[in-house]
Amino acid sequence: MFDTVLVANRGEIAVRVIRTLRSMGVRSVAVFSDADADARHVREADEAVRIGPAPSTESYLSVERLLEAAARTGAQAVHPGYGFLAENAGFARACEEAGLVFIGPSADAIALMGDKIRAKETVRAAGVPVVPGSSGSGLTDEQLADAAREIGTPVLLKPSAGGGGKGMRLVRDEAVLADEIAAARREARASFGDDTLLVERWVDRPRHIEIQVLADGHGNVVHLGERECSLQRRHQKVIEEAPSVLLDEATRAAMGEAAVQAARSCGYRGAGTVEFIVPGSDPSQYYFMEMNTRLQVEHPVTELVTGLDLVEWQLRVAAGEPLGFGQEDVRLTGHAIEARLCAEDPARGFLPSGGTVLRLREPEGDGVRTDSGLSEGTEVGSLYDPMLSKVIAYGPDRETALRRLRAALAGTVTLGVQTNAGFLRRLLAHPAVVAGELDTGLVEREVDGLVPDEVPAATYAAAALLRQASLTPVGTAGWADPFAAADGWRMGGEHAWTAHHLRAAGHDPVTVRVRRTPAGGVELLLPGSATPLRGSGGTPPRPEDGHRFAFLLDGVAHTFTALPDGTWLGRDGDAWHVRDHDPVAALLDRAAHAGADSLTAPMPGTVTVVKVAVGDEVSAGQSLLVVEAMKMEHVISAPHAGTVAELDVAPGTTVAMDQVLAVIAPTDEAEETA
């Protein structure tokens, strides 16, 4: 076994690999960019090495700097995690040439299975069924379009390199083929440095089933059962579970054997995943899609139902050990489900979010596991993948695992960064999910019902209480001068109502009125309500008090805690954050500046494409700019016909969320229509 292993990654997967290294008595070396100097994986490793500035191209994707870090620290092996260079044949080959063991398959296997076109041809020759689609590599845009027309829409455009749903485009209308091919190429080039595409037949209402395989260097290959990965949004998995309720034992065995043959066909070594597309109406008709030559994000569910540590077996295989068990020894016990917690805002179309983690509470307890790279103070930016952590629940059956995972998500707090925790909890409670009636389009069909449109009244109430608290000055020994307060106190009578004007992002301003009651409590008058809500707790809590305040709203008790940084924390798990230091006036000024003619950045990121110049005439809906964050592209279109009056950005410009990018002066016709 190795003495020292360098972990060539960051975030939750780096922390997870370090945990296994520690349990095996192997010294761990972390690497970090300037953006991650104080990250959790840096603190938990035995040693950490700076490898460059924040951009991944100058740090985590720099083969030279990673190899230098390994040499400096005496590492004998490199664990790539997933993402970045995990499926980069050049990196695996460079490690070997530097005398390092790459903890993964050979460079040749990575190159073969990383090319989806060659991979399909290889496994087809091994007798594994594949999805019908285009053949040949290096197809031009016109050849791809011709292949799509021959197959017949709907079709799926896929990058030949990479994975994770990046660059995939579902095309149902031939009229938009050219635009979708161009966009898929652009995203594939940005994500993987290779814009080669293929086209495949789209299977309506499919299920995404993947088989975990494990192979050693002595000719032994086993499968560890399947994972159901059908709950996806924009081709990105959001919930995964093991085993799948779709498969019976015969189908499981057949798909497992097909996965083993796929692994043998490329001389695979280590942990890998063979992915299949399966018609929900007939699971016996499964098709190979691709093979991921690395550890998967969702590997914990397999670990929980098999009792195996996949990272440990990656290390043992890489060190030359044979598998200590055969296929007949693999047993699936119980049920496990994983949810991916991401820095994104469901209310804004799941656009990437960011910020500083001010308060962190990660779930634990019976049957609950959290794989996380977070800690309080972590700065979440737009340079890296938006996934922050994974919450996994295990139980003797699927019903128990679902219930435990919903409860765990409700108790998850990443205060300061908007996440999808509430969305995930509601998805897990959806009747189709509870019944196991899944397909890859379910989330997109049901998304409107899973993302509340309105701001919870409790959020406005908490914000108003915080504002009210700030109006009362605190003197020595806790005494406050009532004449210096602006909280509605009147001599000889009860408090007057104090109006607090509040505005949540994307919503109209509202007014919440607050006043003290004769008994020392607090009353709130919310918009649209004629009856005040009465709260207990005495003096409205001040941030520095750490005071808890409770009130009833529609028969439900809501409790908020005033924290020293002026942030209110709701216990309902939906992560509405209210900060006293985000003035209403600034929000209103921003809204006034960004009028109907202004195009604003929907997320913090980088402008990658600018298609117009000042003075250009544009039509309504015309694509003008592209903003990218966390490898997600967002097209900015003209709100109406007109002329480009202002253009404040160029390709490469870094922008903040809601920053004005351009202004379109409407034509007379557009003004009349408006």
ChimeraX attribute file (.defattr): number of C-alpha atoms within 10 A of each C-alpha:
attribute: neighborCount
match mode: 1-to-1
recipient: residues
	/A:1	14
	/A:2	17
	/A:3	14
	/A:4	20
	/A:5	27
	/A:6	31
	/A:7	28
	/A:8	27
	/A:9	26
	/A:10	26
	/A:11	23
	/A:12	22
	/A:13	26
	/A:14	29
	/A:15	25
	/A:16	18
	/A:17	22
	/A:18	26
	/A:19	17
	/A:20	17
	/A:21	23
	/A:22	14
	/A:23	10
	/A:24	14
	/A:25	12
	/A:26	17
	/A:27	18
	/A:28	25
	/A:29	27
	/A:30	26
	/A:31	27
	/A:32	25
	/A:33	20
	/A:34	14
	/A:35	18
	/A:36	19
	/A:37	16
	/A:38	15
	/A:39	22
	/A:40	21
	/A:41	31
	/A:42	23
	/A:43	13
	/A:44	17
	/A:45	22
	/A:46	15
	/A:47	14
	/A:48	20
	/A:49	20
	/A:50	17
	/A:51	23
	/A:52	19
	/A:53	15
	/A:54	17
	/A:55	14
	/A:56	16
	/A:57	12
	/A:58	15
	/A:59	20
	/A:60	23
	/A:61	20
	/A:62	16
	/A:63	19
	/A:64	14
	/A:65	18
	/A:66	26
	/A:67	20
	/A:68	13
	/A:69	21
	/A:70	25
	/A:71	15
	/A:72	10
	/A:73	16
	/A:74	14
	/A:75	22
	/A:76	19
	/A:77	23
	/A:78	25
	/A:79	23
	/A:80	26
	/A:81	26
	/A:82	19
	/A:83	22
	/A:84	20
	/A:85	19
	/A:86	23
	/A:87	27
	/A:88	20
	/A:89	19
	/A:90	15
	/A:91	21
	/A:92	26
	/A:93	16
	/A:94	16
	/A:95	23
	/A:96	15
	/A:97	10
	/A:98	13
	/A:99	12
	/A:100	21
	/A:101	21
	/A:102	25
	/A:103	27
	/A:104	27
	/A:105	26
	/A:106	20
	/A:107	19
	/A:108	16
	/A:109	20
	/A:110	23
	/A:111	20
	/A:112	19
	/A:113	26
	/A:114	22
	/A:115	18
	/A:116	24
	/A:117	24
	/A:118	17
	/A:119	24
	/A:120	25
	/A:121	14
	/A:122	17
	/A:123	24
	/A:124	16
	/A:125	12
	/A:126	16
	/A:127	12
	/A:128	21
	/A:129	17
	/A:130	19
	/A:131	19
	/A:132	15
	/A:133	19
	/A:134	20
	/A:135	16
	/A:136	9
	/A:137	14
	/A:138	14
	/A:139	16
	/A:140	12
	/A:141	16
	/A:142	12
	/A:143	13
	/A:144	21
	/A:145	18
	/A:146	14
	/A:147	19
	/A:148	24
	/A:149	14
	/A:150	11
	/A:151	17
	/A:152	15
	/A:153	16
	/A:154	17
	/A:155	23
	/A:156	18
	/A:157	25
	/A:158	25
	/A:159	27
	/A:160	25
	/A:161	25
	/A:162	23
	/A:163	21
	/A:164	13
	/A:165	16
	/A:166	21
	/A:167	31
	/A:168	25
	/A:169	20
	/A:170	19
	/A:171	18
	/A:172	14
	/A:173	11
	/A:174	15
	/A:175	9
	/A:176	10
	/A:177	23
	/A:178	14
	/A:179	10
	/A:180	18
	/A:181	25
	/A:182	13
	/A:183	16
	/A:184	22
	/A:185	23
	/A:186	17
	/A:187	21
	/A:188	26
	/A:189	17
	/A:190	17
	/A:191	20
	/A:192	19
	/A:193	13
	/A:194	16
	/A:195	22
	/A:196	22
	/A:197	25
	/A:198	26
	/A:199	27
	/A:200	23
	/A:201	18
	/A:202	21
	/A:203	16
	/A:204	12
	/A:205	16
	/A:206	22
	/A:207	25
	/A:208	26
	/A:209	28
	/A:210	28
	/A:211	24
	/A:212	25
	/A:213	24
	/A:214	22
	/A:215	25
	/A:216	25
	/A:217	18
	/A:218	12
	/A:219	12
	/A:220	18
	/A:221	24
	/A:222	24
	/A:223	25
	/A:224	21
	/A:225	23
	/A:226	26
	/A:227	25
	/A:228	24
	/A:229	24
	/A:230	29
	/A:231	24
	/A:232	19
	/A:233	18
	/A:234	16
	/A:235	18
	/A:236	16
	/A:237	20
	/A:238	22
	/A:239	23
	/A:240	26
	/A:241	30
	/A:242	30
	/A:243	23
	/A:244	21
	/A:245	14
	/A:246	18
	/A:247	16
	/A:248	11
	/A:249	8
	/A:250	10
	/A:251	15
	/A:252	19
	/A:253	15
	/A:254	13
	/A:255	29
	/A:256	22
	/A:257	18
	/A:258	24
	/A:259	29
	/A:260	24
	/A:261	18
	/A:262	28
	/A:263	29
	/A:264	17
	/A:265	18
	/A:266	20
	/A:267	17
	/A:268	27
	/A:269	26
	/A:270	26
	/A:271	29
	/A:272	26
	/A:273	26
	/A:274	24
	/A:275	23
	/A:276	25
	/A:277	23
	/A:278	24
	/A:279	18
	/A:280	19
	/A:281	11
	/A:282	10
	/A:283	19
	/A:284	16
	/A:285	14
	/A:286	25
	/A:287	21
	/A:288	25
	/A:289	21
	/A:290	25
	/A:291	27
	/A:292	22
	/A:293	27
	/A:294	22
	/A:295	23
	/A:296	17
	/A:297	20
	/A:298	23
	/A:299	21
	/A:300	27
	/A:301	24
	/A:302	25
	/A:303	17
	/A:304	23
	/A:305	23
	/A:306	20
	/A:307	14
	/A:308	14
	/A:309	14
	/A:310	22
	/A:311	23
	/A:312	15
	/A:313	20
	/A:314	24
	/A:315	26
	/A:316	18
	/A:317	24
	/A:318	23
	/A:319	17
	/A:320	12
	/A:321	15
	/A:322	16
	/A:323	18
	/A:324	9
	/A:325	10
	/A:326	11
	/A:327	11
	/A:328	7
	/A:329	10
	/A:330	16
	/A:331	12
	/A:332	16
	/A:333	15
	/A:334	17
	/A:335	24
	/A:336	29
	/A:337	28
	/A:338	27
	/A:339	25
	/A:340	22
	/A:341	24
	/A:342	21
	/A:343	27
	/A:344	21
	/A:345	20
	/A:346	23
	/A:347	19
	/A:348	15
	/A:349	12
	/A:350	16
	/A:351	20
	/A:352	28
	/A:353	25
	/A:354	20
	/A:355	16
	/A:356	16
	/A:357	19
	/A:358	18
	/A:359	18
	/A:360	16
	/A:361	13
	/A:362	19
	/A:363	18
	/A:364	15
	/A:365	9
	/A:366	9
	/A:367	17
	/A:368	20
	/A:369	21
	/A:370	19
	/A:371	19
	/A:372	21
	/A:373	21
	/A:374	22
	/A:375	19
	/A:376	16
	/A:377	16
	/A:378	21
	/A:379	19
	/A:380	21
	/A:381	20
	/A:382	23
	/A:383	17
	/A:384	17
	/A:385	18
	/A:386	23
	/A:387	19
	/A:388	19
	/A:389	21
	/A:390	23
	/A:391	25
	/A:392	30
	/A:393	30
	/A:394	27
	/A:395	22
	/A:396	13
	/A:397	12
	/A:398	23
	/A:399	13
	/A:400	16
	/A:401	23
	/A:402	25
	/A:403	17
	/A:404	21
	/A:405	27
	/A:406	21
	/A:407	16
	/A:408	24
	/A:409	24
	/A:410	19
	/A:411	17
	/A:412	22
	/A:413	25
	/A:414	25
	/A:415	23
	/A:416	25
	/A:417	24
	/A:418	23
	/A:419	27
	/A:420	22
	/A:421	29
	/A:422	22
	/A:423	20
	/A:424	24
	/A:425	22
	/A:426	15
	/A:427	24
	/A:428	19
	/A:429	15
	/A:430	16
	/A:431	10
	/A:432	13
	/A:433	16
	/A:434	15
	/A:435	12
	/A:436	13
	/A:437	14
	/A:438	22
	/A:439	22
	/A:440	23
	/A:441	18
	/A:442	19
	/A:443	21
	/A:444	14
	/A:445	10
	/A:446	12
	/A:447	15
	/A:448	13
	/A:449	13
	/A:450	19
	/A:451	20
	/A:452	13
	/A:453	13
	/A:454	10
	/A:455	15
	/A:456	11
	/A:457	13
	/A:458	21
	/A:459	20
	/A:460	23
	/A:461	25
	/A:462	26
	/A:463	22
	/A:464	26
	/A:465	26
	/A:466	22
	/A:467	24
	/A:468	24
	/A:469	17
	/A:470	19
	/A:471	15
	/A:472	21
	/A:473	16
	/A:474	15
	/A:475	9
	/A:476	6
	/A:477	6
	/A:478	7
	/A:479	9
	/A:480	13
	/A:481	10
	/A:482	15
	/A:483	13
	/A:484	12
	/A:485	14
	/A:486	13
	/A:487	23
	/A:488	19
	/A:489	19
	/A:490	11
	/A:491	8
	/A:492	6
	/A:493	8
	/A:494	13
	/A:495	17
	/A:496	15
	/A:497	17
	/A:498	22
	/A:499	19
	/A:500	19
	/A:501	16
	/A:502	21
	/A:503	19
	/A:504	16
	/A:505	13
	/A:506	12
	/A:507	11
	/A:508	10
	/A:509	13
	/A:510	15
	/A:511	17
	/A:512	21
	/A:513	20
	/A:514	28
	/A:515	25
	/A:516	24
	/A:517	17
	/A:518	10
	/A:519	8
	/A:520	14
	/A:521	16
	/A:522	23
	/A:523	21
	/A:524	24
	/A:525	20
	/A:526	20
	/A:527	12
	/A:528	9
	/A:529	9
	/A:530	8
	/A:531	10
	/A:532	14
	/A:533	17
	/A:534	18
	/A:535	21
	/A:536	17
	/A:537	14
	/A:538	13
	/A:539	16
	/A:540	26
	/A:541	22
	/A:542	23
	/A:543	19
	/A:544	11
	/A:545	11
	/A:546	14
	/A:547	16
	/A:548	15
	/A:549	20
	/A:550	15
	/A:551	22
	/A:552	14
	/A:553	14
	/A:554	7
	/A:555	7
	/A:556	9
	/A:557	11
	/A:558	18
	/A:559	17
	/A:560	23
	/A:561	21
	/A:562	23
	/A:563	19
	/A:564	13
	/A:565	13
	/A:566	19
	/A:567	23
	/A:568	25
	/A:569	25
	/A:570	20
	/A:571	16
	/A:572	16
	/A:573	18
	/A:574	23
	/A:575	23
	/A:576	22
	/A:577	17
	/A:578	21
	/A:579	15
	/A:580	16
	/A:581	9
	/A:582	9
	/A:583	11
	/A:584	16
	/A:585	12
	/A:586	10
	/A:587	16
	/A:588	16
	/A:589	10
	/A:590	14
	/A:591	15
	/A:592	10
	/A:593	13
	/A:594	18
	/A:595	12
	/A:596	14
	/A:597	18
	/A:598	18
	/A:599	23
	/A:600	18
	/A:601	23
	/A:602	21
	/A:603	24
	/A:604	23
	/A:605	26
	/A:606	23
	/A:607	23
	/A:608	20
	/A:609	18
	/A:610	17
	/A:611	12
	/A:612	14
	/A:613	15
	/A:614	14
	/A:615	14
	/A:616	12
	/A:617	16
	/A:618	22
	/A:619	16
	/A:620	13
	/A:621	12
	/A:622	15
	/A:623	16
	/A:624	18
	/A:625	23
	/A:626	19
	/A:627	25
	/A:628	25
	/A:629	24
	/A:630	20
	/A:631	20
	/A:632	19
	/A:633	19
	/A:634	18
	/A:635	15
	/A:636	21
	/A:637	16
	/A:638	23
	/A:639	20
	/A:640	22
	/A:641	20
	/A:642	23
	/A:643	19
	/A:644	21
	/A:645	17
	/A:646	17
	/A:647	17
	/A:648	11
	/A:649	18
	/A:650	16
	/A:651	14
	/A:652	14
	/A:653	14
	/A:654	16
	/A:655	21
	/A:656	15
	/A:657	15
	/A:658	16
	/A:659	18
	/A:660	21
	/A:661	21
	/A:662	24
	/A:663	23
	/A:664	24
	/A:665	21
	/A:666	24
	/A:667	16
	/A:668	11
	/A:669	11
	/A:670	15
	/A:671	12
	/A:672	8
	/A:673	8
	/A:674	8
